[in-house]
Amino acid sequence: MNLASIIENRKTEKRVALTPEIAKKYLSLGFKISLPKDYGIHLGFNDQEYKNSGVNFFDTEEELFKNAEIFIQLGLPDNEKLSLFKEKQTLIGSLNAFSNKEKLENLKSKKINCFSLELLPRITRAQSMDILSSQANLAGYKAVIEAFQIYEKAIPMMMTAAGTIPAAKVLVVGAGVAGLQAIATAKRMGAVVFATDVRMASKEQVESLGGKFLVVEGSENLETDGGYAKETSDDFKKKQDELLTETLKKIDIVICTALIPGKEAPKIIKEQMIKNLQSGSVIYDLAAIQGGNTVFTEVDQIIEKNGVKILGEANILNKLPVSASNLYAKNVFNFISNLYDKETKKLNINLEDEIIEKTLIK
């Protein structure tokens, strides 16, 4: 089978779906690989590295579409490139199935198999394919680094002859993969870390990393079967607001990571809460692209309110594109390995396999 990947819009996406290291793994399974010229050059992956592995290069992406059977991407290509897809080709990536329903319906009408990897079930067998976890892990780390860079005080406690500098106090809102990595990173850098989450199962994980878990009075475990956070009741929101309003009086840096798949991000940090933060505090909102966890978050901008700086980016992983590409490429390879029948050398779209059934756009 001929596998290909086309260049993403580099203004918004610096990651690539195929690295030279992973190209070798596909070739060892019997795939042929085709790429456009300068596919990974911006990340230091020059064409010769890929060629040394056995990858073929084409001058135009139109030529790729004539030859390829499977395309692996980060996101859904633009309309111009989508029009080049041929019947019975396969597209695999993070296709944002909730927001791109119309485009994906058009691809389905052309008998194109579309697999959206953000829909992977949270099961043990799918862990090595889990793009949300691998990318969120890096995002949580980088969010802390970005927030600390803007914060204008020292992070760890420092005892000097001139006096003691207290450790910065960090609050992580949402203790999923990104939140847990944010906790670990902030602790390693010497901060005192607090965390909150609607899922009570997170308490043990937060405490194992040295964080202090804030429990909403009378809270219950608001977790879906898939391991995601549920929407909360009005009563829970009121109690959460009271807890955060009081807690934020002593917090220097807030890392927001709370997301609900396919929906606008919940507004957790309200205007009055931001007034409780001391001037010079920083909020980094990883939920910015889905509307943000604060009422003031704006994508790719630093907003200042009452001396508090609030920021969030459309794609924080563009600041770690090599590491993010390496992990993403491995996730996709593991997914295709599960989909590929080595005997027939064809894709086996077995809908009795939960991984395939959940990710295929039907």
RAWO-V25272 format. One record per residue. N is the residue number from 0. SS is DSSP state (@ for helix, = for strand, . for the rest). PHI is phi as a letter, one per 20 degrees, with the letter a starting at -180 (* if undefined). OMEGA is omega in radians with two decimals (* if undefined). Layout:
N|SS|PHI|OMEGA / N|SS|PHI|OMEGA
This chain:
0|.|*|-3.12 / 1|=|e|-3.12 / 2|=|d|-3.10 / 3|=|b|3.00 / 4|=|b|3.13 / 5|.|d|-3.07 / 6|.|f|3.07 / 7|.|f|3.01 / 8|.|f|-2.99 / 9|.|f|3.04 / 10|.|f|-3.10 / 11|.|d|-3.05 / 12|.|b|3.14 / 13|.|e|-3.13 / 14|.|f|3.03 / 15|.|c|-3.09 / 16|.|e|-3.07 / 17|.|c|3.10 / 18|.|d|3.11 / 19|@|g|-3.13 / 20|@|f|-3.10 / 21|@|f|3.07 / 22|@|g|3.13 / 23|@|f|-3.12 / 24|@|f|3.10 / 25|@|f|-3.11 / 26|@|f|3.14 / 27|@|f|3.08 / 28|@|e|3.13 / 29|.|o|3.08 / 30|.|f|2.85 / 31|=|d|-3.09 / 32|=|c|3.11 / 33|=|c|3.12 / 34|=|c|3.00 / 35|=|e|3.13 / 36|.|g|3.11 / 37|.|m|-3.09 / 38|.|g|-3.08 / 39|.|d|-3.02 / 40|@|f|-3.10 / 41|@|f|3.11 / 42|@|d|-3.11 / 43|.|n|3.05 / 44|.|e|-3.10 / 45|.|e|-3.06 / 46|@|g|-3.09 / 47|@|f|3.09 / 48|@|g|3.12 / 49|@|f|-3.12 / 50|@|f|3.12 / 51|@|f|3.11 / 52|@|e|-3.13 / 53|.|o|-3.14 / 54|.|f|3.06 / 55|=|e|3.11 / 56|=|d|3.11 / 57|=|d|-3.13 / 58|.|f|-3.10 / 59|.|c|3.12 / 60|@|f|3.08 / 61|@|g|3.11 / 62|@|f|3.12 / 63|@|f|-3.09 / 64|@|f|3.12 / 65|@|f|-3.01 / 66|@|d|-2.98 / 67|.|e|3.04 / 68|.|d|-3.12 / 69|=|c|3.04 / 70|=|d|3.05 / 71|=|d|-3.04 / 72|.|c|2.96 / 73|.|f|-3.13 / 74|.|c|3.12 / 75|.|f|3.12 / 76|.|f|3.14 / 77|.|f|-3.04 / 78|@|g|-3.12 / 79|@|f|-3.13 / 80|@|f|3.09 / 81|@|f|-3.13 / 82|.|f|-3.12 / 83|.|e|-3.11 / 84|.|f|-3.12 / 85|.|d|3.13 / 86|.|g|3.07 / 87|.|m|2.98 / 88|.|f|-3.11 / 89|=|c|3.11 / 90|=|d|-3.12 / 91|=|c|3.11 / 92|=|r|3.01 / 93|.|e|-2.90 / 94|.|e|3.12 / 95|.|l|-2.99 / 96|.|g|-3.11 / 97|.|f|-3.06 / 98|.|e|-3.04 / 99|.|d|-3.04 / 100|@|g|-3.08 / 101|@|f|3.14 / 102|@|f|-3.14 / 103|@|f|3.05 / 104|@|f|3.12 / 105|@|f|3.10 / 106|@|f|3.11 / 107|@|f|-3.14 / 108|@|f|3.09 / 109|.|e|3.14 / 110|.|m|3.07 / 111|.|d|3.11 / 112|=|f|-3.13 / 113|=|d|3.09 / 114|=|d|-3.12 / 115|=|d|-2.92 / 116|@|f|3.04 / 117|@|f|3.13 / 118|@|e|3.14 / 119|.|g|3.08 / 120|.|f|3.11 / 121|.|e|3.11 / 122|.|c|-3.06 / 123|@|g|-3.06 / 124|@|f|-3.10 / 125|@|e|-3.05 / 126|@|g|-3.10 / 127|@|f|-3.14 / 128|@|d|-2.93 / 129|.|f|-3.12 / 130|@|f|-3.13 / 131|@|f|-3.12 / 132|@|f|-3.08 / 133|@|f|-3.12 / 134|@|f|3.11 / 135|@|f|3.11 / 136|@|g|3.12 / 137|@|f|-3.12 / 138|@|f|3.12 / 139|@|f|3.09 / 140|@|f|-3.05 / 141|@|f|3.12 / 142|@|f|3.11 / 143|@|f|3.14 / 144|@|f|-3.13 / 145|@|f|-3.14 / 146|@|f|3.14 / 147|@|f|-3.14 / 148|@|f|-3.12 / 149|@|e|3.12 / 150|.|f|-2.95 / 151|.|e|3.06 / 152|.|c|3.09 / 153|.|f|-3.14 / 154|.|e|-3.11 / 155|.|e|3.02 / 156|.|f|3.12 / 157|=|c|3.10 / 158|=|d|-3.10 / 159|=|c|3.10 / 160|.|f|-3.13 / 161|.|e|-3.12 / 162|=|p|-3.09 / 163|=|d|3.02 / 164|=|e|-3.12 / 165|.|f|3.09 / 166|.|f|3.07 / 167|.|f|3.10 / 168|=|d|-3.05 / 169|=|d|3.01 / 170|=|d|3.08 / 171|=|d|-3.14 / 172|=|e|-3.07 / 173|.|o|-3.07 / 174|.|d|2.97 / 175|.|e|-3.10 / 176|@|f|-3.13 / 177|@|f|-3.12 / 178|@|f|3.14 / 179|@|f|3.09 / 180|@|f|3.08 / 181|@|f|3.10 / 182|@|f|-3.11 / 183|@|f|-3.11 / 184|@|f|3.14 / 185|@|f|3.10 / 186|@|f|-3.13 / 187|@|f|-3.11 / 188|.|e|2.98 / 189|.|n|-3.14 / 190|.|e|2.94 / 191|=|e|-2.95 / 192|=|d|3.01 / 193|=|d|3.12 / 194|=|b|3.07 / 195|=|c|3.14 / 196|.|b|3.12 / 197|.|f|-3.13 / 198|.|e|-3.11 / 199|.|f|3.11 / 200|.|f|-3.13 / 201|@|f|-3.04 / 202|@|g|-3.11 / 203|@|f|-3.14 / 204|@|f|3.13 / 205|@|f|-3.09 / 206|@|f|3.10 / 207|@|f|3.12 / 208|.|e|3.12 / 209|.|n|3.11 / 210|.|e|3.09 / 211|=|d|-3.05 / 212|=|e|3.12 / 213|.|e|-3.08 / 214|.|d|3.05 / 215|.|f|-3.09 / 216|.|g|3.11 / 217|.|m|-3.07 / 218|.|f|3.07 / 219|.|c|-3.11 / 220|.|e|-3.10 / 221|.|e|-3.06 / 222|=|c|3.10 / 223|.|f|3.08 / 224|.|f|3.14 / 225|.|e|3.07 / 226|.|n|-3.14 / 227|.|e|3.12 / 228|=|f|3.04 / 229|.|e|2.97 / 230|.|f|-3.05 / 231|.|e|3.11 / 232|.|f|3.12 / 233|@|f|3.14 / 234|@|f|3.12 / 235|@|f|-3.13 / 236|@|f|3.13 / 237|@|f|3.14 / 238|@|f|3.11 / 239|@|f|3.12 / 240|@|g|-3.13 / 241|@|f|3.14 / 242|@|f|-3.11 / 243|@|f|-3.14 / 244|@|g|-3.14 / 245|@|f|-3.09 / 246|@|f|-3.03 / 247|@|f|3.09 / 248|@|f|-3.09 / 249|@|d|-3.06 / 250|.|e|3.12 / 251|.|d|-3.06 / 252|=|c|3.11 / 253|=|d|3.04 / 254|=|d|-3.11 / 255|=|e|-3.11 / 256|.|c|-2.98 / 257|.|f|3.14 / 258|.|c|2.99 / 259|.|d|-3.06 / 260|.|g|3.06 / 261|.|m|-3.12 / 262|.|c|3.08 / 263|.|f|-3.14 / 264|.|f|3.13 / 265|.|f|3.10 / 266|.|e|-3.05 / 267|.|e|-3.13 / 268|=|e|-3.07 / 269|.|e|-3.09 / 270|@|g|-3.11 / 271|@|f|3.12 / 272|@|f|-3.13 / 273|@|f|3.09 / 274|@|f|3.14 / 275|@|f|3.11 / 276|.|f|3.11 / 277|.|f|3.05 / 278|.|g|-3.09 / 279|.|n|3.10 / 280|.|f|-3.08 / 281|=|c|2.99 / 282|=|d|3.00 / 283|=|d|-3.02 / 284|=|d|3.12 / 285|.|f|3.13 / 286|.|e|-3.03 / 287|@|g|-3.04 / 288|@|f|3.10 / 289|@|d|3.07 / 290|.|o|3.06 / 291|.|n|3.07 / 292|.|e|3.05 / 293|=|d|-3.12 / 294|.|f|-3.06 / 295|.|d|-3.06 / 296|.|g|3.02 / 297|.|c|-3.05 / 298|.|f|3.07 / 299|.|m|3.08 / 300|=|c|3.00 / 301|=|d|3.14 / 302|=|d|3.13 / 303|=|d|3.11 / 304|=|c|3.14 / 305|.|l|3.13 / 306|.|n|3.12 / 307|=|e|3.13 / 308|=|e|-3.10 / 309|=|c|-3.12 / 310|=|b|3.08 / 311|=|a|-3.04 / 312|.|d|3.11 / 313|.|f|-3.10 / 314|.|b|-3.12 / 315|@|f|-3.12 / 316|@|f|3.01 / 317|@|f|3.08 / 318|@|e|3.07 / 319|.|c|-2.93 / 320|@|f|-3.13 / 321|@|f|3.12 / 322|@|f|-3.12 / 323|@|f|3.13 / 324|@|f|3.14 / 325|@|g|-3.13 / 326|@|f|-3.12 / 327|@|f|-3.13 / 328|@|g|3.10 / 329|@|f|3.09 / 330|@|g|-3.09 / 331|@|f|3.10 / 332|@|g|3.13 / 333|@|f|3.09 / 334|@|f|-3.12 / 335|@|f|3.09 / 336|@|g|3.11 / 337|@|f|-3.07 / 338|@|e|-2.97 / 339|=|e|3.08 / 340|=|e|-3.05 / 341|.|f|-3.13 / 342|.|f|-3.12 / 343|.|e|-3.06 / 344|.|l|3.09 / 345|=|c|3.02 / 346|=|f|3.11 / 347|.|d|-3.10 / 348|.|e|-3.08 / 349|.|e|-3.06 / 350|.|f|3.01 / 351|.|e|3.05 / 352|.|e|-3.05 / 353|@|g|-3.13 / 354|@|f|-3.13 / 355|@|f|-3.09 / 356|@|f|-3.09 / 357|@|f|-3.05 / 358|@|e|3.12 / 359|=|f|3.10 / 360|.|f|-3.05 / 361|.|d|*
